[in-house]
Amino acid sequence: MASKGILVTGGSGLVGAYAVGMLLDQGARPVIYDVAVNERLLDAVGVEAGKVAAIRGDMMDLPALISALRDHDCDRIIHLAAFLGEEVQRRPYSGVRLNFMGTVNVFEAARLEKVSRIVFPSSGTVYLGSLGEGLQKIDEKIPMNPPSIYAATKASCEFMGLRTPNATGSNLFAFVTPVGSTVPRRRRLKPPAKSRSSR
């Protein structure tokens, strides 16, 4: 078993379940933190839910995040918990609260617990407002110009990650999802031939 855990917020969502599976494939020790643990989806991507640590927790609950890091000896976080675009447009207050304030809680928990690394998935949509300028490609040289509330939450989280005081030396890595991308193709949603479990 790996000596340190990796907390995966939203770890039983579509992207999170794949991330947990990939971590297990690499011999890591993922710990799922999700408001509702979706065992069916985990099973569908080949993760044996009963053999992976899973915590039912709310992103607004900072003490619970801190406890999850401490109780499972996690020194890294993959922060995937978020509402997606259409849901944020339908419920903007809830979307901003989860996407932005939930991420602020992750930063604070990481600061207090001296987490060594946070991986945060941004979105290609943060650049979409700039695409009307005749740009031929999307890269990090393009000015952020989020055209939606969802994109604004992602851009805000990137700025907060870069500006949040971090005396512990933790590294925030924001990676941008290309526009129109899908979940990884190496695994498809189907009943697994055999299940993975934590090593």
Number of C-alpha atoms within 10 A of each C-alpha: 9 11 9 14 21 24 28 27 27 27 30 29 22 16 15 23 25 25 21 29 24 17 16 18 14 10 13 19 24 28 25 27 28 22 16 15 19 16 16 14 20 25 22 18 22 24 26 19 22 12 12 19 15 21 19 13 19 18 24 16 12 17 12 17 23 18 13 21 23 13 10 16 16 24 20 22 25 24 21 24 25 24 18 12 17 13 13 22 16 10 14 16 11 15 23 21 19 21 23 22 17 23 27 20 19 25 24 19 21 24 18 13 17 17 21 16 17 23 16 22 19 21 23 22 24 27 22 19 15 17 14 7 7 7 9 7 7 15 11 9 7 14 14 17 16 21 14 16 19 26 24 20 26 26 22 19 23 22 12 15 21 14 9 13 12 17 9 13 12 17 15 18 16 18 13 18 14 13 13 8 9 9 11 10 7 7 14 13 14 11 13 15 7 10 16 18 17 22 13
